[in-house]
Structure formats: C-alpha cells, structure tokens
Amino acid sequence: MKLNELVAPVGATKAPRRKGRGIGSGTGKTAGRGTKGQNSRSGGGVRLGFEGGQMPLYRRLPKRGFNNKWGVTYDVINVSDLNKFEKDTVVDLEALKAAGLVKQVKDGVKVLGDGELNVALTVKANKFSATAVSKIEKAGGKVEVI
C-alpha cells in the first residue's frame, strides 16, 4: 500500500451542491442566500469580531500590562545546578542545553548564586550575579561573559 494508491471508501466523499444552476436544482436564482440583505450580496457579511454595533468583546475587556520590545529575557540557572558537570569542564550554552538545565536559550543565560558549587568549572554565560561569581571563583573555577 502506497500513499498514491489510497482511495476513500464508498460514501465517504460527496459532490458539493451546485448553486445557481436553475430553478429545478433547488438552489437556483438566489443560490440559497435568500433575497435582499447584507449577506445576499457579493462581498457581503460583517468583519471578524463585529457584534452588530454593540461594543465588541475585544474592546470591552480591559487592557493590562506593557510589552517592552527592547526587553531582554534570560534563562536562569543557579550555581548549585552546575554540580552536574565534571571537574574542569567548560560549561557553555550548548553544554547547559545538553544537560537539560536550559530548554531553549531566549536572549541568553544568567547564572545566579543560589546553593553551593563543589567543582572547579569554567562557566560561560551572558550574565552572572555577584554571588555567583564569588562562589564559582571560590570553588576554583573561572567566569567568562559572552
């Protein structure tokens, strides 16, 4: 069985109704649209979200917050998470992804100083907190801002 050999079972598909093909067809003349009115005209109907002149829902609901288009979102990891790695490993964005500490890098990674670090590592990230830097260096590691 190949994709090009597939056939729909009998009765699964039905021919569409041919509108505007004479009185005997049942959908002749006005083609099932009725007579007069906005929806009987070509191009008729109302735009998406229109509620007949009533204040539409998207305008009734309050708008909240602010979306800063220059804002930066960092993925955050803690110093204690870095204990997963072996001694003298270079921990960069790819290593963090491979270890499952970061799912997807948005605008970068920031290392925070929660917990303790027991291994000497070279950590490469976009940002570091002051406590994270002190704990990594205290453990004998190095910090590199990328």
C-alpha positions as CSV (number, residue, x, y, z in Angstrom):
1,M,0.0,0.0,0.0
2,K,1.4,3.4,-1.1
3,L,0.1,6.9,-0.5
4,N,-0.8,7.3,-4.1
5,E,-2.9,4.1,-4.0
6,L,-5.2,5.2,-1.2
7,V,-8.8,5.6,-2.1
8,A,-11.6,6.9,0.1
9,P,-14.3,4.3,0.9
10,V,-17.6,4.5,-1.0
11,G,-19.9,7.1,0.6
12,A,-17.1,9.0,2.4
13,T,-17.0,11.8,-0.1
14,K,-19.9,13.7,-1.6
15,A,-20.1,16.1,-4.5
16,P,-20.8,19.7,-3.5
17,R,-24.1,21.3,-4.2
18,R,-24.0,23.3,-7.4
19,K,-25.6,26.6,-6.6
20,G,-27.3,29.0,-9.0
21,R,-28.0,26.4,-11.7
22,G,-31.7,26.9,-12.5
23,I,-35.0,26.6,-10.6
24,G,-35.1,22.8,-10.8
25,S,-31.9,22.4,-8.8
26,G,-33.4,23.7,-5.6
27,T,-30.6,26.3,-5.2
28,G,-31.2,28.3,-8.4
29,K,-31.8,32.1,-8.7
30,T,-30.6,33.4,-5.3
31,A,-28.3,30.3,-4.8
32,G,-29.5,29.6,-1.2
33,R,-28.7,33.1,0.0
34,G,-32.3,34.4,0.4
35,T,-33.5,37.7,-1.0
36,K,-32.0,41.1,-0.1
37,G,-29.9,41.9,2.8
38,Q,-26.2,42.2,3.6
39,N,-25.4,38.5,3.3
40,S,-27.2,38.1,0.0
41,R,-24.8,40.5,-1.7
42,S,-21.4,39.6,-3.1
43,G,-18.8,40.6,-0.7
44,G,-21.5,40.9,2.0
45,G,-21.2,40.0,5.6
46,V,-19.6,41.6,8.6
47,R,-15.9,41.7,9.6
48,L,-14.4,39.4,12.2
49,G,-15.4,40.4,15.7
50,F,-18.3,42.6,14.7
51,E,-21.3,42.3,17.0
52,G,-24.0,44.3,15.2
53,G,-22.8,47.7,16.5
54,Q,-22.7,46.5,20.2
55,M,-19.3,47.3,21.7
56,P,-17.3,44.2,20.8
57,L,-15.7,41.9,23.3
58,Y,-12.1,42.8,22.5
59,R,-12.9,46.5,23.3
60,R,-15.0,45.8,26.4
61,L,-12.2,43.9,28.1
62,P,-9.6,45.9,30.0
63,K,-6.0,46.0,28.6
64,R,-3.3,45.3,31.1
65,G,0.5,45.4,31.1
66,F,3.2,46.5,28.8
67,N,5.3,44.6,26.4
68,N,8.7,46.0,26.1
69,K,10.0,45.3,22.6
70,W,13.6,46.0,23.8
71,G,13.2,43.9,26.9
72,V,15.6,41.0,27.5
73,T,14.6,37.7,28.8
74,Y,17.2,35.5,30.4
75,D,17.0,31.8,31.2
76,V,18.1,31.4,34.8
77,I,20.2,28.7,36.4
78,N,21.7,28.5,39.9
79,V,25.2,27.7,40.9
80,S,24.0,24.5,42.6
81,D,22.8,23.2,39.2
82,L,26.4,23.3,37.9
83,N,27.4,20.4,40.2
84,K,26.2,18.1,37.5
85,F,29.3,18.7,35.5
86,E,32.7,17.0,35.8
87,K,35.8,18.9,37.2
88,D,37.5,21.3,34.8
89,T,34.6,21.2,32.3
90,V,33.9,24.3,30.1
91,V,30.2,25.0,30.7
92,D,28.7,27.0,27.8
93,L,25.2,27.3,26.3
94,E,25.5,24.0,24.4
95,A,26.6,22.1,27.5
96,L,23.7,23.5,29.5
97,K,21.3,22.5,26.8
98,A,22.7,19.0,26.6
99,A,22.5,18.6,30.4
100,G,18.8,19.7,30.3
101,L,19.4,22.7,32.5
102,V,18.2,25.1,29.8
103,K,15.4,24.2,27.4
104,Q,15.8,27.0,24.9
105,V,18.0,30.0,25.0
106,K,15.9,33.1,24.7
107,D,18.1,36.2,25.0
108,G,20.9,34.4,26.9
109,V,21.6,32.7,30.3
110,K,22.1,34.3,33.7
111,V,23.8,32.4,36.5
112,L,22.5,33.1,40.0
113,G,24.3,32.4,43.3
114,D,21.8,30.0,45.0
115,G,23.3,26.9,46.5
116,E,27.0,25.8,46.7
117,L,29.4,24.7,44.0
118,N,31.8,21.8,44.7
119,V,33.6,21.5,41.4
120,A,36.0,23.8,39.6
121,L,34.4,24.8,36.3
122,T,34.9,27.4,33.5
123,V,31.4,28.9,33.1
124,K,30.5,30.9,30.0
125,A,27.2,32.8,30.2
126,N,25.6,36.1,29.2
127,K,25.2,37.4,32.8
128,F,26.3,36.5,36.3
129,S,25.2,37.7,39.7
130,A,27.9,38.9,42.1
131,T,27.3,36.0,44.5
132,A,27.5,33.5,41.6
133,V,30.9,35.0,40.5
134,S,32.3,34.7,44.0
135,K,31.1,31.1,44.5
136,I,32.4,29.9,41.2
137,E,35.8,31.5,41.8
138,K,35.9,30.3,45.4
139,A,35.4,26.7,44.1
140,G,38.5,27.3,41.9
141,G,36.6,28.0,38.6
142,K,36.6,30.8,36.1
143,V,33.8,33.1,34.8
144,E,33.6,34.3,31.2
145,V,30.9,36.7,30.0
146,I,29.9,36.1,26.4
